[in-house]
Amino acid sequence: MDSNLESILNFEVPVIVQLGERVMTLREVLGLVPGTIIEIPKLADDELDLLVNNQRVGVGIAVKVGENFGLRVTAIGSIAELEEAISKRLQEKFDAAA
């Protein structure tokens, strides 16, 4: 395998599993204290979003793996969507190195 390709394939990207999202007023955010429950407008058995570099690339279902949580991927986006998410991260890395 080409060494440049090998370097790129070993590059780390942030992978996030997003439970949900909610808009709150600044007053509500400033009022958060330990123990506060923030209700997410999503059903407990809904699929969760899989993000790479903060861009949605797939969905999955939460699973328990030992004592940890995991994500069973049920759908993944197109190659073009994956390339777009990854290329943004690579561009950021190269810009920072320049």
VOGU-3710 file (C-alpha; in Angstrom, 3 decimals, decimal comma):
1> mdsnlesiln> 0,000/0,000/0,000  1,242/3,506/-0,824  2,793/5,148/2,279  0,752/8,354/1,738  -2,447/6,338/1,625  -1,341/4,393/4,704  -0,748/7,687/6,561  -4,183/8,975/5,597  -5,911/5,735/6,626  -4,235/5,956/10,052
11> fevpvivqlg> -5,418/9,534/10,586  -7,827/9,855/13,519  -11,177/11,600/13,134  -13,731/12,389/15,843  -16,603/9,900/15,837  -19,647/10,970/17,869  -22,877/9,163/18,669  -25,499/11,852/19,192  -28,371/11,038/21,501  -30,387/14,070/20,527
21> ervmtlrevl> -30,536/17,813/20,387  -32,626/20,446/22,073  -32,770/24,229/21,883  -32,768/25,986/25,246  -32,855/29,619/26,245  -29,737/31,101/27,730  -31,704/31,497/30,982  -32,353/27,735/31,035  -28,702/26,926/30,314  -27,478/29,253/33,069
31> glvpgtiiei> -29,965/27,612/35,442  -28,541/24,101/34,950  -27,355/22,438/38,159  -26,254/18,891/38,982  -29,328/16,691/38,934  -31,149/18,711/36,275  -32,823/16,506/33,676  -32,864/17,821/30,127  -35,599/16,149/28,124  -34,568/15,288/24,583
41> pkladdeldl> -37,401/15,205/22,028  -36,593/11,679/20,914  -38,151/8,337/21,764  -36,041/5,954/23,834  -35,914/3,372/21,020  -35,229/5,818/18,168  -32,030/5,435/16,171  -29,076/7,582/17,191  -27,050/9,704/14,789  -23,488/8,704/13,938
51> lvnnqrvgvg> -21,328/11,743/13,209  -17,817/11,928/11,809  -16,201/15,322/12,213  -19,605/16,681/13,336  -21,291/15,573/10,100  -24,007/12,897/10,052  -22,811/9,828/8,179  -25,105/7,125/9,534  -27,491/5,929/12,225  -27,631/3,068/14,678
61> iavkvgenfg> -29,174/1,588/17,784  -27,706/1,842/21,278  -26,440/-1,464/22,655  -24,748/-2,512/25,857  -21,209/-3,874/25,485  -20,157/-5,244/28,854  -20,482/-2,253/31,173  -20,231/0,258/28,315  -22,564/1,595/25,669  -22,020/0,953/21,995
71> lrvtaigsia> -23,735/1,634/18,694  -24,950/-1,053/16,317  -24,798/0,717/12,946  -28,014/0,168/11,011  -27,365/2,485/8,055  -24,350/4,307/6,705  -24,332/7,199/4,262  -22,953/7,264/0,771  -19,258/7,256/-0,033  -19,643/10,918/-1,038
81> eleeaiskrl> -21,007/11,808/2,426  -18,169/9,945/4,145  -15,573/11,580/1,890  -16,989/15,026/2,641  -16,869/14,468/6,415  -13,350/13,075/6,296  -11,960/15,597/3,810  -13,003/18,497/6,061  -10,974/16,993/8,901  -7,974/16,328/6,661
91> qekfdaaa> -8,081/19,893/5,351  -8,155/21,234/8,932  -5,138/19,091/9,800  -3,153/20,180/6,743  -4,071/23,862/7,279  -2,864/23,642/10,878  0,418/22,057/9,774  1,091/24,785/7,165
//
